[in-house]
């Protein structure tokens, strides 16, 4: 299932994974999986495999984690400004 959800960023060329959010939109995420702890004051937005977007802090071990997820590629792509507000309608 997951192998069909991989693609390549048109901006920087990095390999990305596409996840459908609960809002029904496809979001590119970096392929590295992270353990996270839910934290309303956290600095990260984590996208879960189920499509939830969670405000969190990345943690080092599974024992201190609430779950696993990915960081949105929009947050790390050096070319992300090329795509802001540039949706085809």
Secondary structure in CASP SS format (residue, H / E / C, confidence):
PFRMAT SS
TARGET T0000
AUTHOR 0000-0000-0000
METHOD secondary structure of the structure
MODEL  1
X C 1.00
X H 1.00
X H 1.00
X H 1.00
X H 1.00
X E 1.00
X E 1.00
X E 1.00
X C 1.00
X C 1.00
X C 1.00
X C 1.00
X C 1.00
X C 1.00
X E 1.00
X E 1.00
X E 1.00
X E 1.00
X E 1.00
X E 1.00
X C 1.00
X C 1.00
X C 1.00
X C 1.00
X C 1.00
X E 1.00
X E 1.00
X E 1.00
X E 1.00
X E 1.00
X C 1.00
X C 1.00
X C 1.00
X E 1.00
X E 1.00
X E 1.00
X E 1.00
X E 1.00
X C 1.00
X C 1.00
X C 1.00
X C 1.00
X C 1.00
X E 1.00
X E 1.00
X E 1.00
X E 1.00
X C 1.00
X C 1.00
X C 1.00
X C 1.00
X C 1.00
X E 1.00
X E 1.00
X E 1.00
X E 1.00
X E 1.00
X E 1.00
X E 1.00
X C 1.00
X C 1.00
X H 1.00
X H 1.00
X H 1.00
X C 1.00
X C 1.00
X E 1.00
X E 1.00
X E 1.00
X E 1.00
X E 1.00
X E 1.00
X H 1.00
X H 1.00
X H 1.00
X C 1.00
X C 1.00
X C 1.00
X C 1.00
X H 1.00
X H 1.00
X H 1.00
X C 1.00
X C 1.00
X C 1.00
X C 1.00
X C 1.00
X C 1.00
X C 1.00
END
